[in-house]
Amino acid sequence: MVKLKNYILSIYRAVLSSIAFYPAVITIGFFLLAVIALTLESKGMTSYLLENASFLVINNADTARTILSTFIGGLLSLMVFSFSMVMLILNQASSNYSPRLLPELISNKRHQIVLGFYLGTIVYCILIIISIIPNGDAYTLPGAAVLLGIILGITCLGMFVYFIHSISQEIQINFILKRIFIRTKNRLKELGKEESENKDLSTPDTKDWSKIYGTENGYFQGVSRSTIVELADELETVFEVLPIKGLFILKSVPILKSKKELGEEDAKKVLSCLQYSGNPNGDENYVFGIKQITEIAVKAMSPGINDPGTAINAIDYLTELLAIRMQLDDKEMYRGVNKQLRLVQTTVDFDELLYNMLASLRQYCKHDVIIIQKILLMLKYLAREESATKGYHSTIKKEIDVLMTDAKLFIKNEVDLEVLKKLATSIEFKA
């Protein structure tokens, strides 16, 4: 049952992230709208408009068909242009920023709604044209339905202007960085809120716990938390999830630990709570957001692009995200019904997160004094911040030493080196 639930959830996510989902739903809605509009014609809607607002009703079949045909042809052109613009943005974002941005740009709901509105209006106009009886008699024309088609066509023109405005914003790197930053920050704050509720729980020693081995391959996307906690309550045990989100899981590798030895059937139930995907990235994983921003900074400093301004902006966002991450432990813990510890979730250690991030930046920025100075300022800010453990400050100190080692090897100007040395030695750590 849990496996079926996870399968349905994976399909649901795939459908929602598809560029065709909202256009398909909206088109079906417009098809139903056309059916409703033609049904109301038989109830005397056009006669009512002729009596109360005759200037709004087109009473000539050729005129009505010409107007609707013009809208159909024009909207087809707008739709082709809009899809071309989306493909252009995807190509530009992939080459200039990071390929990891593509899923988010594809699943942009606003653009999908605009494209769906175009397609739905085209379908609506086609259905109304089919229903027109070409005898010029005002009372045999679906006048109200034709009027609604004209209103929808004019609305599409307004939506096209909005689409151009939105698409021009989407490709701006500052807009992309801010959106990733806000999403990642919100996720970190959610984790902080959950951690504050479980602050009285101490991290257990899981060294001697029973191991449960994986039976599937794929990118780990987390667990069905409520289900696995219920199972832990039922079995009176505590589970530790070993892999971090986004990690590729191989068969026959330890994936869970249980405080209590489990039978084969119970182990299968627990394994069914795990969620896999063919995609290593997920919006719920804050590490993915930090990785995206880091990749944008690295790509900006590559020889082909050479955009230090974007790298500086990215480091500013990373500074605040890391400051929030420092307030969290390296383990996530969750309670059961009786308020006892039931689940321990492994996350990326702070030292590993900081090292991987700075290792990428150092590779492309170690020759640039301004970027190295900006990274040192970031580390200086983090050194003064509150942290969940004192070990985080030791990690920061280690990264300062590694950064200065690279700076001495690749920056030959003595004046530049002196500036960096002064900044590095001025860093004070919070007591």
matplotlib code that plots the C-alpha trace (Angstrom):
import matplotlib.pyplot as plt

x = [0.0, 2.8, 4.6, 1.5, 1.2, 4.9, 4.3, 1.3, 3.2, 6.1, 3.6, 1.9, 5.2, 6.2, 2.8, 2.9, 6.5, 5.5, 5.2, 2.0, 0.0, -1.6, -2.1, -3.9, -6.2, -7.0, -7.8, -10.2, -11.8, -12.2, -13.7, -16.3, -16.8, -17.7, -20.2, -21.8, -21.9, -23.6, -26.1, -27.0, -27.7, -30.6, -31.9, -32.2, -28.9, -28.4, -32.1, -31.5, -28.4, -30.2, -32.9, -30.6, -27.2, -27.7, -24.5, -22.5, -24.0, -22.6, -25.6, -23.7, -22.3, -19.5, -18.3, -18.4, -16.4, -13.9, -13.2, -12.9, -10.7, -8.4, -8.1, -7.3, -4.5, -3.1, -3.2, -1.4, 1.4, 1.5, 1.7, 4.5, 6.4, 5.8, 7.1, 10.1, 10.8, 10.6, 13.0, 15.4, 15.4, 16.0, 19.0, 20.4, 19.9, 21.7, 24.7, 25.1, 24.1, 23.4, 21.6, 20.1, 17.9, 15.9, 13.3, 12.3, 12.0, 10.0, 7.6, 6.9, 3.1, 2.6, 4.0, 2.1, -1.2, -0.5, 0.2, -2.9, -5.0, -3.8, -4.6, -7.9, -9.1, -8.1, -10.1, -13.1, -13.1, -12.9, -15.9, -17.9, -17.1, -18.4, -21.7, -22.3, -25.1, -24.0, -27.4, -26.9, -29.9, -29.1, -31.3, -29.5, -26.1, -24.6, -24.1, -23.3, -20.8, -19.1, -18.9, -17.3, -14.8, -13.9, -13.4, -11.1, -9.1, -8.6, -7.6, -5.0, -3.4, -3.1, -1.7, 0.9, 2.2, 2.4, 4.2, 6.9, 7.3, 7.6, 9.9, 12.3, 12.5, 12.9, 16.2, 17.8, 20.3, 19.4, 15.8, 16.9, 19.3, 16.7, 14.1, 16.4, 17.6, 14.0, 13.0, 16.1, 15.9, 12.2, 13.2, 16.0, 13.6, 11.1, 13.9, 14.8, 11.2, 11.0, 14.4, 13.3, 10.3, 12.6, 15.5, 15.3, 16.0, 19.6, 21.3, 21.4, 24.5, 23.5, 26.8, 25.4, 21.9, 20.6, 21.2, 18.5, 19.8, 18.3, 16.5, 16.2, 18.5, 17.8, 18.2, 17.0, 14.3, 13.5, 11.0, 7.3, 7.9, 4.4, 4.3, 7.7, 7.1, 3.8, 5.7, 8.4, 5.6, 4.0, 7.2, 8.5, 11.8, 13.8, 15.0, 18.0, 17.9, 21.6, 21.7, 21.2, 18.6, 19.8, 22.3, 22.2, 21.4, 22.7, 21.2, 22.5, 23.9, 22.9, 20.2, 18.5, 19.3, 16.9, 17.3, 15.4, 16.1, 13.3, 11.9, 11.9, 8.3, 8.7, 11.9, 10.0, 7.4, 10.0, 11.8, 8.5, 8.5, 11.6, 11.1, 13.3, 13.5, 15.4, 16.3, 18.8, 17.4, 14.4, 12.8, 12.5, 16.3, 18.0, 21.4, 20.1, 19.4, 22.9, 24.4, 22.5, 23.7, 27.3, 27.1, 25.9, 28.9, 31.3, 29.9, 30.1, 33.8, 34.6, 36.8, 34.0, 31.7, 34.0, 31.2, 32.6, 29.6, 27.3, 29.7, 29.7, 25.9, 25.8, 28.3, 26.1, 23.1, 25.3, 26.4, 22.9, 22.0, 25.1, 24.4, 21.0, 22.4, 24.9, 22.0, 20.9, 22.3, 23.7, 20.9, 17.1, 15.1, 11.3, 9.0, 6.2, 2.7, 4.0, 6.6, 9.5, 12.3, 11.3, 13.3, 16.8, 17.4, 21.0, 21.8, 24.8, 27.4, 28.2, 31.9, 31.2, 28.7, 31.1, 34.1, 32.3, 30.9, 34.3, 36.2, 34.2, 34.6, 38.4, 38.9, 37.8, 38.3, 41.7, 43.3, 40.8, 41.6, 38.1, 36.3, 38.8, 38.3, 34.5, 34.8, 36.9, 34.3, 31.7, 33.8, 34.4, 30.6, 30.0, 32.7, 30.8, 27.4, 25.7, 26.2, 24.6, 28.0, 31.5, 32.7, 31.2, 33.7, 36.6, 35.4, 35.4, 38.9, 40.1, 38.5, 40.2, 43.6, 42.9, 41.7, 44.8, 47.1, 45.5, 45.8, 49.5, 50.1, 48.1, 48.2, 51.7, 51.1, 52.5, 50.1, 47.1, 48.4, 49.0, 45.4, 44.1, 46.4, 45.2, 41.6, 42.2, 44.1, 41.3, 38.7, 37.6, 35.4, 32.5, 33.3]
y = [0.0, 2.4, 1.5, 2.3, 5.6, 6.5, 5.5, 7.7, 10.5, 10.2, 10.3, 13.3, 15.2, 14.3, 15.5, 18.8, 19.5, 18.8, 21.8, 20.3, 19.8, 23.2, 23.9, 20.5, 21.2, 24.8, 23.5, 21.0, 23.8, 26.0, 23.0, 22.7, 26.5, 26.3, 23.5, 25.6, 28.7, 26.9, 25.3, 28.7, 29.8, 27.4, 29.1, 32.5, 34.2, 35.9, 37.1, 38.6, 40.5, 41.7, 43.2, 44.8, 45.4, 44.9, 46.7, 43.9, 41.2, 40.4, 39.4, 38.4, 34.9, 35.9, 38.6, 36.3, 33.6, 36.1, 37.5, 34.1, 32.8, 35.8, 35.1, 31.5, 32.3, 35.1, 33.0, 30.1, 32.6, 33.9, 30.4, 29.4, 32.5, 32.0, 28.4, 29.6, 32.1, 29.4, 27.2, 30.1, 30.9, 27.2, 27.1, 30.4, 29.4, 26.1, 27.6, 30.7, 29.7, 26.0, 23.0, 22.4, 25.5, 23.9, 21.9, 25.0, 27.2, 24.4, 24.1, 27.8, 27.9, 31.4, 30.6, 27.3, 29.2, 31.7, 29.0, 27.1, 30.2, 30.6, 26.9, 27.0, 30.1, 28.5, 25.4, 27.6, 29.6, 26.5, 25.0, 28.2, 28.5, 25.0, 25.9, 29.0, 28.5, 30.7, 32.2, 35.7, 35.4, 37.0, 34.6, 31.5, 32.8, 32.0, 35.8, 35.5, 32.7, 34.7, 37.8, 35.6, 34.4, 38.0, 38.8, 35.8, 36.7, 40.3, 38.9, 36.7, 39.9, 41.3, 38.0, 38.1, 41.4, 40.0, 36.9, 39.1, 41.1, 37.9, 36.1, 39.1, 38.9, 35.1, 35.3, 38.0, 36.3, 38.5, 37.3, 33.7, 34.0, 35.7, 33.0, 30.2, 32.0, 32.6, 29.0, 27.6, 30.1, 29.1, 25.4, 26.1, 28.0, 25.1, 22.8, 25.2, 25.3, 21.5, 21.3, 23.8, 21.6, 18.6, 20.5, 18.4, 15.2, 14.0, 12.3, 8.6, 6.4, 4.2, 2.3, -1.1, -0.7, -3.3, -2.5, -2.7, -3.0, -1.4, -3.4, -0.7, 1.6, 5.3, 8.8, 9.0, 11.6, 11.1, 9.1, 9.2, 10.6, 10.2, 6.5, 5.5, 7.2, 5.3, 2.1, 3.0, 3.5, 0.2, -1.7, 0.2, 1.0, 4.0, 4.3, 6.1, 7.0, 6.8, 8.4, 12.1, 13.4, 13.4, 10.5, 7.6, 4.4, 1.0, -2.3, -4.3, -1.2, -0.2, 2.4, 2.3, 1.3, 0.1, 0.1, -3.1, -6.2, -6.5, -9.5, -9.7, -8.6, -5.6, -4.6, -4.7, -2.4, 0.1, 0.0, 0.8, 4.2, 5.2, 7.5, 7.2, 9.2, 9.3, 12.9, 13.7, 17.2, 18.2, 21.4, 20.2, 19.7, 22.9, 21.5, 21.6, 25.3, 26.0, 23.8, 25.8, 29.2, 27.8, 26.5, 29.9, 31.6, 29.0, 29.4, 33.2, 32.9, 30.5, 31.9, 31.8, 34.1, 36.0, 37.7, 38.4, 40.7, 37.6, 35.6, 38.3, 38.4, 34.6, 34.7, 37.3, 34.9, 31.9, 33.9, 34.3, 30.7, 29.3, 31.5, 29.9, 26.5, 27.0, 27.2, 23.6, 20.3, 17.7, 15.3, 15.8, 14.1, 13.5, 12.2, 9.7, 9.7, 9.3, 12.2, 9.7, 9.8, 7.6, 8.9, 10.2, 11.7, 12.1, 15.4, 16.9, 17.7, 21.5, 20.9, 18.8, 21.3, 24.3, 22.3, 21.2, 24.7, 26.5, 23.8, 24.6, 28.3, 28.1, 26.2, 29.1, 32.1, 31.5, 33.9, 36.7, 39.0, 40.5, 37.2, 35.7, 38.9, 38.4, 34.8, 35.9, 38.5, 35.7, 33.5, 36.5, 37.0, 33.3, 33.3, 35.8, 34.0, 31.7, 28.0, 24.8, 23.3, 24.7, 22.4, 24.6, 27.5, 25.0, 24.1, 27.8, 28.3, 25.4, 26.8, 30.2, 28.4, 26.4, 29.5, 31.5, 28.6, 28.8, 32.6, 32.5, 30.0, 31.8, 35.5, 36.9, 40.6, 41.3, 44.2, 42.0, 39.2, 41.7, 42.9, 39.3, 38.4, 41.4, 40.4, 36.8, 37.7, 40.1, 37.4, 36.8, 33.9, 34.1, 32.9]
z = [0.0, 0.9, -2.3, -4.4, -2.5, -3.3, -7.0, -7.3, -5.6, -8.1, -11.0, -9.4, -9.2, -12.8, -14.1, -12.2, -13.4, -17.0, -19.3, -20.8, -17.6, -17.1, -20.9, -21.1, -18.1, -19.3, -22.8, -21.5, -19.4, -22.6, -24.4, -21.7, -21.8, -25.5, -24.8, -22.0, -24.2, -27.0, -24.5, -23.2, -26.8, -26.8, -23.7, -25.5, -24.4, -27.8, -27.8, -24.3, -25.6, -28.7, -26.5, -23.9, -25.7, -29.4, -30.3, -28.8, -31.0, -34.5, -36.6, -39.8, -40.1, -42.5, -40.2, -37.2, -38.9, -40.3, -36.8, -35.1, -38.0, -37.6, -33.8, -34.5, -37.0, -34.8, -31.7, -33.4, -34.4, -30.8, -29.4, -31.7, -30.8, -27.1, -27.2, -29.2, -26.5, -23.8, -25.7, -26.2, -22.4, -21.6, -24.0, -22.6, -19.0, -19.6, -21.4, -19.3, -15.8, -15.0, -16.6, -13.1, -13.6, -16.5, -14.5, -12.6, -15.7, -17.5, -14.6, -14.4, -13.8, -15.1, -18.5, -18.7, -17.9, -20.7, -23.2, -22.0, -22.4, -26.0, -26.8, -25.0, -26.9, -30.2, -29.4, -28.2, -31.4, -33.6, -31.8, -32.2, -35.9, -36.4, -34.8, -37.0, -39.6, -42.5, -43.5, -42.0, -39.8, -36.4, -34.5, -35.9, -35.0, -31.5, -30.9, -27.2, -27.8, -30.6, -28.3, -25.6, -28.2, -29.1, -25.4, -25.0, -28.1, -26.8, -23.4, -25.1, -26.5, -23.0, -21.7, -24.5, -23.3, -19.8, -21.1, -22.8, -19.5, -17.5, -19.9, -19.9, -16.1, -16.0, -17.9, -15.6, -13.4, -10.4, -10.6, -10.9, -7.9, -5.7, -6.5, -5.6, -2.5, -1.2, -1.8, -0.1, 2.8, 3.4, 3.5, 6.0, 8.2, 8.1, 9.2, 12.0, 13.2, 13.2, 15.0, 17.7, 18.5, 19.0, 20.7, 23.9, 22.0, 22.1, 19.1, 19.9, 19.4, 16.4, 16.0, 17.1, 15.6, 13.1, 9.4, 6.7, 3.2, 0.1, -2.6, -5.3, -7.3, -7.8, -6.4, -2.9, -2.4, 1.3, 3.2, 3.8, 7.2, 8.7, 7.6, 8.8, 12.2, 12.5, 11.7, 14.3, 16.9, 16.0, 16.1, 19.2, 17.6, 16.3, 12.7, 11.3, 7.6, 6.4, 2.9, 2.3, -0.2, -3.8, -3.2, -5.7, -3.9, -4.9, -4.1, -1.1, 0.5, 4.1, 3.8, 7.3, 10.8, 13.4, 17.2, 17.3, 15.1, 12.5, 10.7, 6.9, 6.5, 8.8, 7.0, 3.7, 5.1, 6.3, 2.9, 1.1, 2.9, 0.9, -2.1, -5.2, -8.4, -11.7, -10.9, -8.1, -7.5, -5.5, -4.4, -0.8, -0.5, 0.6, -0.5, -4.1, -3.8, -2.4, -5.1, -7.8, -6.5, -6.3, -9.9, -11.1, -9.4, -10.8, -14.3, -14.0, -13.3, -16.1, -18.9, -21.5, -19.4, -16.9, -15.0, -11.4, -10.6, -10.8, -8.6, -6.0, -5.9, -5.6, -2.7, -0.9, -1.1, 0.0, 3.1, 4.5, 3.6, 5.4, 8.4, 8.8, 8.2, 11.0, 13.5, 12.5, 13.7, 11.2, 12.1, 11.8, 14.5, 14.7, 17.4, 17.4, 18.9, 22.4, 21.9, 21.9, 19.3, 16.3, 13.3, 12.8, 9.3, 8.1, 6.3, 4.7, 7.4, 7.6, 7.1, 4.0, 2.6, 3.1, 1.7, -1.4, -2.0, -1.6, -3.4, -6.5, -6.1, -5.4, -8.6, -10.8, -8.4, -6.8, -9.3, -8.7, -5.7, -5.5, -5.4, -2.8, -0.7, -1.0, 0.2, 3.1, 4.0, 3.9, 6.2, 8.5, 8.8, 9.5, 12.1, 14.2, 13.8, 16.3, 15.6, 16.7, 17.6, 18.1, 15.4, 12.7, 13.7, 13.4, 9.9, 9.0, 10.3, 8.3, 5.1, 5.7, 5.8, 2.7, 0.8, 1.8, 0.7, -2.8, -2.8, -2.1, -4.9, -7.6, -6.7, -7.3, -6.6, -3.1, -2.5, -3.2, -1.0, 1.8, 1.6, 1.8, 4.7, 6.7, 6.1, 7.0, 10.3, 11.3, 11.4, 15.0, 16.0, 18.3, 21.8]

ax = plt.figure().add_subplot(projection="3d")
ax.plot(x, y, z, "-o")
ax.set_aspect("equal")
plt.show()
